């Protein structure tokens, strides 16, 4: 039986870390393609009975610039999102809980709303 060396221990630790990272991506519902490419993919799904959608937007304006040209909607009402410098995303509903993608931001907002309707956010 081979002796446990520092190299083997580090290799095993790296394998465990990689597996944990992959499991986290799968658990959050985030595809690897969304992490590898600069812009997130479009989505349209029903999450906990609410229709969430996301797509690139060509519209300008103060809030859209922070969202990196990406629009997210819950039941047809726009959820204002912003991409942080570290590529994480936040929304007006879950501002202090950054997530990996706009889809995750929409899901977090649905969770936070607990069935309440998303009200339109007034633009300045």
C-alpha positions in Angstrom: 0.0 0.0 0.0 1.5 3.4 -1.0 2.5 5.7 1.8 0.5 8.9 2.2 2.7 11.8 1.1 2.1 15.5 1.2 1.6 15.5 -2.6 -1.1 12.8 -2.4 -2.9 14.6 0.4 -2.9 17.9 -1.5 -4.1 16.2 -4.7 -7.0 14.6 -2.7 -7.9 17.9 -1.1 -8.0 19.6 -4.5 -10.2 16.9 -5.8 -12.6 17.3 -2.9 -12.7 21.1 -3.4 -13.4 20.7 -7.1 -16.2 18.3 -6.4 -17.7 20.6 -3.8 -17.6 23.5 -6.3 -19.4 21.5 -8.9 -22.0 20.4 -6.4 -22.6 24.0 -5.4 -23.1 25.0 -9.0 -25.5 22.2 -9.6 -27.4 22.8 -6.4 -27.9 26.5 -7.2 -29.3 25.6 -10.6 -26.5 27.5 -12.4 -25.0 26.1 -15.5 -21.3 26.1 -16.1 -21.9 28.0 -19.4 -23.3 30.9 -17.4 -20.1 31.1 -15.4 -17.7 30.7 -18.3 -19.2 33.3 -20.7 -19.3 37.0 -20.0 -23.1 37.4 -20.4 -25.7 35.2 -18.7 -28.0 33.1 -20.8 -31.7 33.9 -21.2 -34.1 32.0 -19.1 -37.9 31.6 -18.7 -39.3 29.3 -16.1 -41.8 28.9 -13.3 -40.2 28.9 -9.9 -42.4 28.3 -6.8 -45.5 29.2 -8.9 -44.0 32.5 -10.1 -42.9 33.1 -13.7 -39.3 34.4 -13.8 -37.6 35.6 -17.0 -34.3 37.0 -17.8 -32.8 38.2 -21.1 -30.2 40.6 -22.4 -31.7 44.1 -22.8 -30.5 46.7 -25.2 -32.3 49.5 -23.3 -30.2 52.3 -21.8 -30.8 54.2 -18.6 -29.3 54.4 -15.1 -30.6 51.1 -13.8 -30.0 49.1 -16.9 -26.3 50.2 -17.0 -25.8 48.6 -13.6 -27.5 45.4 -14.8 -24.9 45.0 -17.5 -27.6 45.1 -20.2 -29.6 42.4 -18.6 -33.3 42.5 -17.6 -35.1 40.2 -15.1 -38.8 39.9 -14.6 -41.1 38.3 -12.0 -44.6 37.8 -13.2 -44.0 40.4 -15.9 -42.7 43.1 -13.5 -39.1 44.1 -13.8 -36.8 43.2 -11.0 -33.9 45.6 -11.0 -30.6 43.8 -10.9 -27.1 44.9 -10.7 -23.8 43.1 -11.4 -21.1 43.7 -8.9 -17.4 44.2 -9.7 -16.7 40.5 -8.6 -19.3 39.3 -11.2 -21.9 38.5 -8.5 -25.5 39.8 -8.9 -27.8 41.5 -6.5 -31.4 42.8 -6.8 -33.5 45.5 -5.3 -35.2 42.8 -3.2 -32.1 40.9 -2.0 -29.6 43.7 -2.1 -27.3 42.3 0.6 -27.2 38.7 -0.6 -25.1 38.5 -3.8 -25.6 35.4 -6.0 -23.8 34.0 -9.0 -26.4 34.7 -11.8 -29.5 36.8 -12.6 -31.5 33.6 -12.5 -30.3 33.0 -8.9 -31.2 36.7 -8.1 -34.7 36.1 -9.5 -35.1 32.9 -7.4 -33.8 34.7 -4.3 -36.3 37.5 -4.8 -39.2 35.0 -5.2 -38.1 33.4 -1.9 -37.9 36.8 -0.2 -41.2 37.9 -1.5 -43.0 34.9 0.0 -45.9 35.1 -2.4 -46.2 39.0 -2.3 -46.4 40.7 -5.6 -43.3 42.5 -6.9 -44.2 46.2 -7.2 -42.7 48.3 -9.9 -39.6 50.2 -8.8 -40.0 53.9 -9.7 -37.2 55.2 -11.9 -35.7 58.6 -11.0 
